[in-house]
Amino acid sequence: MIQVYDRNRNAIIPGQKVMIAATGEVSMARAVHAQGLSAAKAERAPCVEIKDHAERFVPYELIRLA
């Protein structure tokens, strides 16, 4: 499984609280869909699924909390 990191280089793991940097909205990371991507491409691809959001986010757009 490819590990992805937020803008502060903290690993994003499903089940952790994250904040969307652009809006300040706090939610929970549901899944990371990085299968078939290299580590470099996963960092720049919209691959992080957030609870209560239809779209996926690029890991750099997120900040891991706690």
KEKOLVO-440466 format. One record per residue (C-alpha): x, y, z; chain; residue number from 1. Coordinates in Angstrom, 1 decimal. Each point is the difference from the previous one (the first is absolute). Layout:
{atom {X Y Z} 'A' NUM}
...
//
This chain:
{atom {0.0 0.0 0.0} 'A' 1}
{atom {1.3 3.4 -1.0} 'A' 2}
{atom {0.3 2.5 2.9} 'A' 3}
{atom {-1.1 3.6 -0.7} 'A' 4}
{atom {0.9 3.1 2.0} 'A' 5}
{atom {-1.7 3.2 0.8} 'A' 6}
{atom {1.5 3.5 -0.5} 'A' 7}
{atom {2.0 -0.3 3.2} 'A' 8}
{atom {1.4 -3.5 -0.9} 'A' 9}
{atom {-2.3 -1.9 2.4} 'A' 10}
{atom {-1.3 -3.3 -1.2} 'A' 11}
{atom {-3.7 -0.1 -0.9} 'A' 12}
{atom {-1.5 -3.2 1.3} 'A' 13}
{atom {-3.7 -1.0 -0.4} 'A' 14}
{atom {-1.9 0.7 3.2} 'A' 15}
{atom {1.9 3.1 1.0} 'A' 16}
{atom {-1.4 3.5 0.2} 'A' 17}
{atom {1.2 2.4 -2.7} 'A' 18}
{atom {-0.7 3.6 -0.8} 'A' 19}
{atom {-0.5 1.3 -3.6} 'A' 20}
{atom {2.6 2.8 -0.2} 'A' 21}
{atom {-2.0 2.2 -2.3} 'A' 22}
{atom {-3.2 0.1 2.0} 'A' 23}
{atom {1.0 -1.0 3.5} 'A' 24}
{atom {-2.7 -2.7 0.1} 'A' 25}
{atom {0.9 -2.9 2.2} 'A' 26}
{atom {-1.0 -3.6 -1.0} 'A' 27}
{atom {1.3 -3.5 0.0} 'A' 28}
{atom {2.1 -1.8 -2.6} 'A' 29}
{atom {-1.9 -3.0 -1.2} 'A' 30}
{atom {2.4 -1.6 -2.5} 'A' 31}
{atom {3.1 0.6 -2.0} 'A' 32}
{atom {-0.4 -1.1 -3.7} 'A' 33}
{atom {3.6 -0.2 -1.1} 'A' 34}
{atom {0.1 -3.5 -1.5} 'A' 35}
{atom {2.0 -0.1 -3.2} 'A' 36}
{atom {1.6 3.4 0.6} 'A' 37}
{atom {3.6 0.6 0.8} 'A' 38}
{atom {0.8 1.9 3.2} 'A' 39}
{atom {0.7 3.2 -1.9} 'A' 40}
{atom {-3.2 -0.2 -2.0} 'A' 41}
{atom {-2.1 -0.8 3.1} 'A' 42}
{atom {1.2 3.2 1.6} 'A' 43}
{atom {-1.4 2.1 -2.9} 'A' 44}
{atom {-3.1 -2.0 -0.8} 'A' 45}
{atom {-3.5 0.5 1.5} 'A' 46}
{atom {0.1 -3.3 1.9} 'A' 47}
{atom {-1.2 0.7 3.5} 'A' 48}
{atom {-3.7 -0.7 0.7} 'A' 49}
{atom {-1.5 2.2 2.8} 'A' 50}
{atom {-3.2 -0.8 1.9} 'A' 51}
{atom {-3.1 1.9 -1.2} 'A' 52}
{atom {1.7 1.2 -3.2} 'A' 53}
{atom {-0.6 -1.4 -3.5} 'A' 54}
{atom {3.3 1.2 -1.5} 'A' 55}
{atom {3.5 -1.3 1.0} 'A' 56}
{atom {2.8 2.3 1.1} 'A' 57}
{atom {3.7 0.4 -0.8} 'A' 58}
{atom {1.9 -0.9 3.2} 'A' 59}
{atom {1.7 3.5 -0.1} 'A' 60}
{atom {-3.4 1.6 0.4} 'A' 61}
{atom {-0.4 -1.6 3.5} 'A' 62}
{atom {1.4 0.4 3.5} 'A' 63}
{atom {0.0 -2.9 2.3} 'A' 64}
{atom {-1.4 0.7 3.5} 'A' 65}
{atom {0.9 -1.9 3.2} 'A' 66}
//
